[in-house]
Amino acid sequence: MGDTARPAGGQGGWYVDDRCTNCDVARQLAPGLIGEADGRSRVLRQPRDEAETRLLAAAAYACHVRSIRPATGRLDPALDPFPLALDDSVWLCGHNSTHTAAANSYLLSRPSGNVMVDTPRWSEALAERYEALGPVTEVLLTHRDHAAHGRRWADRFGARLWIHEGDLDAAPDADRVLRGTEPVEVADGVVAHPLPGHTEGSVLYLADERYCFSGDSLYWSRTTEDIEVAESVTWYSIEELAASLARSAPRLRFEWLLPGHGDRKRLPAPEAARRLAELTDRVRALKPRPVDFTAVRW
């Protein structure tokens, strides 16, 4: 475990080791405590109280490479907050996986059976935690980059695994395959909106006109303080993403933006709709560019 990323004057405190991949997850969970420098996360200052210690622990247990550590180098299992309630119906799963590009995943409560959107790293102990919140009947994949553990989680829960045909080769044994570009109801109050662009088979899932699980199609940028697309990490087509937004944005009404990468944000529904319409106009003007992870505006 390297010490090269310890903050200045941080002897004896929390630190970020040299495995950090700058995925931004830790900075989402511990703002003000973890920041970015030289293309990597770093501890800005040590926690001042128990609440701040718990924020750092949440960041540590979400980190896909476990690069955030206390002085002892060992995380306290009692400080693992996941699944972490975002409100009365949605939990952040945490325990992000190196095999899903460090993506965030979520658990949505449904009277007819809970829904997991993308997946955390595989662990039987974690499965028991999520199952304690109620039976899981659907595992919804937003796109190919987040598909790695889908089958295993679905089999463990006895759930149906969903993916779009455009990314079917990433989960060829899926139980349900979304086709075309029209919205499809996949669970009680949950509608899949195919949104090709980031990948050919990218899908956005909308629940109760309240929650938008956007995968890697949309996210909240702290830099621009707005809804953005990761234009510098578009694997399929920025032109197709522009067309997808033009087609789908008028149908999307939500209060919570819950992406795989980038920050989460809660907004009044009319403001979210306005920002999404403005984003649609901006994306229409974008041109293809080489993939560049360093250019993402977190």
Buried (B, 14 or more C-beta within 10 A) or exposed (E): EEEEBBBEEBEEBBBBBEBBBBBBBBBBBBBEBBBBEEEBBBBBBBBEEEEBBBBBBBBBBBBBBBBBBBEEEEBEEEBBBBBBBBEEBBBBBBBBBBBBBBBBBBBBBBEEBBBBBBBBBBEEEBBEBBEEEEEBBBBBBBBBBBBBBBBBBBEBBEBBBBBBBBBBEBBEEBBBBBEEBEBBEBBBBBBBBBBBBBBBBBBBBBBBBBBBBBBBBBBBBBEEEBBBBBBBBBBBBBBBBBBBBBBBBEEBBBBBBBBBBBBBBBBEBEEBBEBBBEBBEBBBEBEEEEEEEEEBBB
